[in-house]
Each structure stands twice: as C-alpha cells, then as structure tokens.
C-alpha cells in the first residue's frame, strides 16, 4: 500500500514544528495510533508503518475514537487525516522523515534489528525516538552504526492526553539530539523531562510498579477488593499527587518545619512499614484470582465506555491543573 503521493503539506504548521516535519510512526498499536492522532492534530504530516494487513482500517478507526478527546483539548480535528499516509513498506515510510516515533514490541532483539533497518533509510539528523516503556536506548542502539540521534521518548498512555514524556538518552546519544527532543515534545504541548541516568523502567513506570505491587498484595491478602482499592487511590493519594507530587505533599505534611520535620517525626514509622510491604508473584494462581476480581468489577462494562470515562476524568484534572498556571 503506497499513498506517498498525497498532498500533505500544511502551510499553517506552527514554526516551532516545521523542522520536525514529517513524522514517521512505526507500530500501529494503542500507543502508535494515539501518537499519530496527536501529531496530526498539531499539523504534522504523519506516515504510519506496520506490517498488519488491516493497517488502514485500524488506524482510521483508532483516530476516529480519539477525535472527541482532541476536541476537548482544544485541538483542531477538521480534515485530520488529510496529512495521514499509510505505508506498509518501511523504506518508503521513512523517506525524508525528520522524526521517527517507534512503538514496536518490547523485545530487545526485535528493536535492535528494527533500528538497524531504520538507520539505512534516514539521514544522520533524523531524530529516532522509541516509546519503549523500559528498555534502555543504549541497549536498543547497541548494533547501530550511528546511535547519536537515537533515544527514548517514553509517553504515559494515552500519549494524546497525558502530558508526560520521559526523555532518556543512551550512552551514545548526542546532547544536540536531547535538546531537539525537548524542543519537539514541547512544541507538541507535552511535558518532557530528561532523566539524568538510564535505568530499566525509567521513573513513572517504576513508581507505578511499586504501588501496583503493594496493591496486588493487599488484594491477595483479602484486605480490600480491586474496586475498593481503586477508589482509595483516586480518593486520596491520586488526588493529592496530581496536585503536588509525593515530595511536595510530605514537605507540606511537615508543617512549618517542612520536609526535614516530616522525616524526623513520620519518617521512622514509614521506614518500618517498608519492611512489611508485600512481594507477590504473578504466578498462575495470582493471575487467575486477580482476573476473576477484575472481570467481576469491570467485565460488564465495555472497553470503549471505560476508556471514555477515564479520558473524561483525566480531562477534568488536566483542565483544573492548567487553570492554576
């Protein structure tokens, strides 16, 4: 399928995004389609590459579902797919690309082979971003001849809605590529943060994993149900951290003495609690038990309805946080 001859130029493309046009999105899963919708809404030409036979149908249907959220974000959606190119051939999809946002499977061998192919079809200035949720750029680019412009641009799902992008350079990533990465995601209205050190899972997912491990432990121990645990998080720490984050929250918790006072008075009790946190394993029995509870809690509601409700609530939070700026 080759539609590269479409007229995709957009004279209204903001100046700060012109040098990053066009963008190639590799991988048309949930993350890839979400990125695609956002890039299009920002005026970029987007080429989507994937080997799946139903690529065109999947991409268009996915974008259609995202459009209402884009409108709520104040982004233009008229003629959204006019600058969309569906291309199953990798070389043609990468022709002239200024940016590549890769969203392939989380398998190191797959990504290494893919980036070996990618660098054959792009120039040395093309920014190569992986949406990997845990693999390091240094490992992904290990077999590349020119890894200077390859780095992690990890979004938090869904990318078209959640502001965070973790930028994680590899050991061979150039400083200029990092600077360009920050400029690119900022021009998209995202909140890019550059991590100072490569670490598996980066930051957001490590924090999420730590909380989720204890959540599973509490459910397995019969302390709380899945549904009630979600309500506890959204009615307490989720609300609190959306407004301030853990360090600011505990700084304020220390009163006039601030964070040092908090650590002095409440730190010992918190440290003692660390020793009592659970260490569940995702074995067959655990997976079955959690799955049964999840199906009981959410199984009678369609995935589409759950996603719409999630996005609606996240939009409320984003609007509230943006109003205070």
Helices and strands as residue ranges (DSSP letters): H 15-18, E 23-26, H 30-41, E 46-49, H 55-72, G 80-83, E 84-86, H 90-94, E 99-102, H 108-118, E 127-130, H 137-140, G 147-149, E 150-155, E 164-169, H 175-187, E 191-194, H 204-220, H 226-234, H 237-243, H 245-253, G 255-257, H 258-274, H 284-298, H 303-323
